[in-house]
């Protein structure tokens, strides 16, 4: 009996010890899980703190608050949370490193951003390079706005410019402007960094041409070949065309309402000739379409092989041929040409109602997305 009692006590003791060990393990596990949960919450908060630092750096870039080079600042988020941010800024790109700290927890975010807008200094109704400006005798109406040529300004008959006319070369006596200044200082054509546009569009799948948009939309795309626009066409983002662009006489061009609401202008680039016969364009005040041809013809007279041919004007459009001729041939028009014409050489063959510079072009921003500003191209967390 004594042996049985002793065995029973031993079993009870062993079971008690096992129970104590199990209870201790559960308590320790619960404590560890509690600590992990608290650590996870603090770690997440540290990540949000670092992300806030990145967002604040992008905001500062948008407001031009940084200088080119290294910029550093601290962002106090309250409750002891903060982000230490450094931004290495170039002309159209920046590398951001943000260290978010919450208690003893740290989260590091590295981000690269690039400019999401293209702009140039646009201040002339007509601006030409060394190829100069020529007005044929079929040109009618006044030119309202300033005119500049790095070459000569010639006119086959009297032409009135309501504004100034200046040229590094000579200005023919048939060109009447106040003031009129020959042998003026050289002024280069506006510079648009098209590498920004191309880099942005490389993130999207290209389209093989020839490609036609009729009663549809196009944007955020590279067209490898020719592009034709007809009937109702909505531009939803930047377009790059490796061939020719034909905007037919049935085309009515408009912009995506989201772009309009952000007050961002848009861009269409062609590597060959752009021909415009469009019916009309529908853009709100202060929003524009930049039509640019990078075509550089291998001929002595650029206008025998024009880069842009305007047979029907689209209002609120900036026409730009930086390496070639912009030829204006408008035999009939119901209203004046409103916008701006810029090219290495500009030839006005026919212009019935005159031309008026839209002063809002001087502050226009041509965005690469629904909103201009800066785009994040890479993002990683340590």
C-alpha positions in Angstrom: 0.0 0.0 0.0 2.8 2.4 0.8 4.4 1.7 -2.5 1.2 2.4 -4.4 0.7 5.7 -2.4 4.2 6.7 -3.3 3.7 5.9 -7.0 0.5 8.0 -7.0 2.3 10.9 -5.4 5.1 10.7 -7.9 2.6 10.6 -10.8 0.8 13.6 -9.4 4.1 15.5 -9.0 5.2 14.7 -12.6 1.8 15.8 -14.0 2.1 19.0 -12.0 5.5 19.7 -13.3 4.4 19.0 -16.9 1.4 21.4 -16.4 3.7 24.1 -15.0 6.0 23.7 -18.0 3.1 23.8 -20.5 1.6 26.9 -18.8 5.0 28.6 -18.8 5.4 27.9 -22.5 2.0 29.3 -23.2 2.7 32.4 -21.2 6.1 32.9 -23.0 4.5 32.3 -26.4 1.8 34.8 -25.7 4.3 37.3 -24.5 6.5 36.8 -27.6 3.5 37.1 -29.9 2.4 40.3 -28.1 5.9 41.7 -28.5 5.9 40.7 -32.2 2.5 42.4 -32.7 3.8 45.5 -31.1 7.0 45.3 -33.2 5.0 44.8 -36.3 2.8 47.8 -35.6 5.9 50.0 -34.9 7.6 48.7 -38.0 4.6 49.5 -40.1 4.5 53.0 -38.6 8.2 53.4 -39.4 7.5 52.5 -43.0 4.7 55.0 -43.2 7.1 57.6 -41.7 9.7 56.9 -44.4 7.1 57.0 -47.1 5.9 60.4 -45.8 9.5 61.6 -46.2 9.5 60.5 -49.9 6.2 62.2 -50.6 7.3 65.4 -48.9 10.5 65.4 -51.1 8.4 64.9 -54.2 6.2 67.8 -53.1 9.3 70.0 -52.7 10.5 69.0 -56.1 7.2 70.0 -57.6 7.4 73.4 -55.8 11.1 73.9 -57.0 12.2 74.1 -53.4 15.4 72.0 -54.0 18.7 73.0 -55.7 20.5 70.8 -58.1 22.8 68.6 -56.0 22.3 67.2 -52.5 19.4 68.4 -50.4 18.7 67.2 -46.8 15.8 67.8 -44.3 14.1 66.3 -41.3 10.3 65.7 -41.3 8.7 65.7 -37.8 5.5 63.6 -37.8 4.7 64.0 -34.1 4.6 61.5 -31.2 8.4 61.0 -31.6 8.0 59.8 -35.2 10.2 61.4 -37.9 11.9 60.9 -41.2 15.4 61.9 -42.2 15.4 62.6 -45.9 18.2 63.2 -48.5 17.5 64.0 -52.2 20.2 64.1 -54.8 18.6 66.3 -57.5 19.5 66.6 -61.2 17.7 68.6 -63.9 15.0 66.1 -64.7 15.5 63.4 -62.1 16.2 62.8 -58.4 17.3 60.0 -56.1 15.5 60.1 -52.7 16.5 58.2 -49.5 14.1 58.5 -46.5 14.8 57.0 -43.1 11.7 56.6 -41.0 12.1 56.2 -37.2 9.5 55.1 -34.6 10.8 54.3 -31.1 13.7 52.0 -31.8 12.3 50.8 -35.1 13.8 52.0 -38.4 12.5 51.7 -42.0 14.5 52.9 -45.0 13.0 53.7 -48.5 15.0 54.4 -51.6 13.2 56.0 -54.5 14.1 57.3 -57.9 11.9 59.9 -59.6 11.8 61.6 -63.0 10.2 64.7 -64.3 6.7 64.2 -65.6 6.4 67.3 -67.6 8.0 69.0 -70.6 8.2 72.7 -71.1 10.0 75.3 -73.2 10.3 79.0 -73.3 7.5 80.0 -75.6 7.1 83.8 -76.0 6.7 84.4 -79.8 3.8 84.1 -82.1 6.3 83.1 -84.7 9.9 82.1 -84.1 12.4 80.8 -86.6 16.0 79.6 -86.6 18.6 80.4 -89.2 16.3 79.4 -92.0 14.2 82.5 -91.4 10.6 83.5 -92.1 9.0 84.1 -95.5 5.5 85.5 -96.1 4.1 84.9 -99.6 2.0 87.5 -101.4 -1.1 85.4 -100.6 -0.9 86.0 -96.9 -3.7 88.2 -95.5 -4.6 89.5 -92.0 -2.4 90.7 -89.2 0.1 88.9 -87.1 -0.8 89.6 -83.5 2.2 88.9 -81.2 6.0 89.2 -81.3 8.0 87.7 -84.1 11.6 86.6 -84.1 14.0 85.1 -86.6 17.6 84.0 -86.2 17.8 84.5 -90.0 15.9 87.0 -92.2 12.2 88.0 -92.3 11.0 88.5 -95.8 7.5 89.4 -97.2 6.4 89.6 -100.9 3.9 92.3 -100.0 3.1 94.5 -97.0 2.5 92.5 -93.8 1.4 94.0 -90.5 2.7 92.7 -87.2 0.9 94.0 -84.1 3.9 93.6 -81.8 7.6 93.6 -82.3 9.7 92.1 -85.1 13.3 91.3 -84.6 15.9 89.3 -86.5 19.6 88.4 -86.3 19.5 88.9 -90.1 17.6 91.5 -92.0 13.9 92.5 -92.0 12.4 93.4 -95.4 10.8 96.9 -95.7 7.4 95.3 -96.4 7.3 93.9 -92.9 5.7 96.6 -90.7 6.1 96.2 -86.9 6.7 98.4 -83.9 9.5 98.1 -83.0 11.4 96.5 -85.9 14.9 95.5 -85.1 17.4 94.0 -87.5 20.7 92.5 -86.4 19.3 91.6 -83.1 21.1 89.2 -80.7 20.9 85.5 -81.5 18.1 83.6 -79.7 17.9 79.8 -80.0 14.7 77.9 -80.5 12.9 76.6 -77.3 14.4 73.3 -76.0 12.0 70.5 -75.1 13.7 67.5 -73.4 12.1 64.8 -75.5 14.2 62.1 -73.8 11.8 62.5 -70.8 8.8 61.8 -73.1 10.6 58.8 -74.7 11.7 57.3 -71.3 8.1 57.6 -70.0 6.5 56.0 -73.0 9.0 53.1 -72.9 7.0 51.8 -69.9 4.0 51.1 -72.2 3.5 48.5 -74.9 4.0 49.9 -78.4 1.6 49.8 -81.3 2.7 48.6 -84.8 1.8 51.0 -87.6 0.4 52.0 -89.9 -2.3 52.6 -87.3 -5.6 54.6 -87.6 -7.6 56.1 -84.8 -11.2 56.9 -85.9 -13.9 57.7 -83.3 -11.6 56.6 -80.5 -8.7 57.6 -78.3 -4.9 57.4 -78.1 -2.3 58.2 -75.5 0.6 56.8 -73.5 2.0 55.0 -76.5 4.7 54.7 -79.1 3.4 54.0 -82.6 6.1 52.2 -84.6 5.1 53.4 -88.1 2.6 55.9 -89.5 -0.4 57.2 -87.6 -3.7 58.5 -89.0 -6.3 60.4 -87.0 -9.8 60.9 -88.3 -13.3 61.7 -87.0 -13.6 62.1 -83.2 -10.3 61.5 -81.6 -9.4 62.0 -77.9 -5.8 62.5 -76.8 -5.4 60.7 -73.4 -1.6 61.1 -72.9 1.6 61.7 -74.8 2.1 60.0 -78.2 5.3 59.2 -80.0 5.2 58.2 -83.7 8.3 56.9 -85.6 6.7 57.6 -89.0 4.3 60.2 -90.4 1.2 61.6 -88.8 -1.8 62.5 -90.9 -4.6 64.4 -89.2 -7.4 64.2 -91.8 -10.0 66.8 -92.8 -12.7 64.9 -90.8 -10.7 64.9 -87.5 -12.0 66.6 -84.4 -9.4 66.6 -81.7 -10.1 66.9 -78.0 -8.3 66.1 -74.7 -9.2 63.6 -72.0 -11.4 65.4 -69.4 -9.0 64.2 -66.6 -6.2 66.0 -68.4 -8.3 69.1 -68.8 -9.3 69.1 -65.1 -5.6 69.1 -64.2 -5.0 71.9 -66.6 -2.2 70.0 -68.2 -1.4 70.3 -71.9 -0.3 67.3 -74.1 2.3 66.4 -76.6 2.4 64.4 -79.9 5.9 63.8 -81.4 6.5 62.5 -84.9 9.9 61.5 -86.4 8.6 62.2 -89.9 6.2 64.6 -91.4 3.0 65.9 -89.7 0.2 66.9 -92.1 -2.8 68.8 -90.6 -6.1 68.9 -92.5 -8.2 68.7 -89.3 -11.8 69.9 -89.0 -11.4 71.5 -85.5 -10.0 71.1 -82.1 -11.8 71.4 -78.7 -9.6 72.6 -75.9 -10.5 74.8 -72.9 -8.6 78.0 -72.4 -5.1 77.6 -71.2 -4.7 73.9 -72.3 -2.8 73.1 -75.5 -1.5 70.4 -77.8 2.1 70.4 -78.8 2.6 68.9 -82.3 6.3 68.5 -82.8 8.2 66.9 -85.8 11.8 66.0 -85.2 12.2 65.3 -89.0 15.4 66.9 -90.5 15.2 66.7 -94.3 18.5 66.3 -96.2 17.8 69.1 -98.7 19.2 72.6 -99.1 15.8 74.3 -99.0 14.0 72.8 -96.0 10.6 73.9 -97.3 10.7 71.6 -100.4 10.4 68.7 -97.9 8.5 70.3 -94.9 8.5 68.7 -91.4 5.0 70.1 -90.6 2.4 71.1 -93.2 -0.6 73.0 -91.9 -3.5 72.9 -94.4 -6.1 73.6 -91.7 -5.4 75.1 -88.4 -6.2 73.6 -85.0 -6.7 76.3 -82.4 -4.7 76.1 -79.2 -1.9 74.2 -80.8 1.8 74.8 -80.7 3.4 73.7 -83.9 7.1 73.0 -83.7 9.7 71.9 -86.3 13.1 72.3 -84.6 15.1 70.7 -87.5 12.9 71.5 -90.5 10.4 73.7 -92.2 6.9 74.6 -90.9 4.8 75.3 -93.9 1.5 77.1 -93.5 -0.8 76.8 -96.5 -4.3 77.9 -95.5 -6.2 78.9 -98.6 -9.5 79.4 -96.6 -10.3 79.8 -93.0 -13.3 80.9 -91.0 -11.1 82.4 -88.2 -7.6 83.5 -87.5 -4.8 81.1 -86.7 -4.6 81.0 -82.8 -1.5 79.5 -81.2 2.2 79.6 -82.1 4.4 78.6 -85.0 8.1 77.7 -84.3 10.6 76.1 -86.7 14.1 76.1 -88.1 12.4 77.7 -91.2 8.8 79.0 -91.6 7.1 79.6 -94.9 3.6 81.2 -94.9 2.4 80.2 -98.4 -1.3 81.2 -97.7 -2.9 82.6 -94.6 -6.4 84.1 -94.9 -7.3 85.4 -91.5 -4.0 86.2 -89.8 -2.3 84.7 -86.8 -2.7 85.5 -83.1 -0.4 84.3 -80.3 -2.1 82.8 -77.3 -0.3 84.3 -74.4 -1.2 81.3 -72.1 1.4 79.4 -74.1 4.2 81.2 -72.2 3.3 79.3 -69.0 2.0 76.0 -70.5 3.2 72.7 -69.0 3.0 69.6 -71.2 2.4 66.7 -68.8 3.4 63.1 -69.4 0.6 61.8 -67.2 -2.8 62.9 -66.0 -1.0 65.3 -63.8 2.4 66.9 -64.4 5.1 66.8 -61.8 7.3 63.9 -60.9 6.9 60.1 -61.5 8.4 57.4 -59.2 10.5 55.1 -61.5 11.8 52.8 -58.8 10.9 52.1 -55.1 12.6 49.8 -52.6 12.4 49.3 -48.8 15.3 48.2 -46.6 
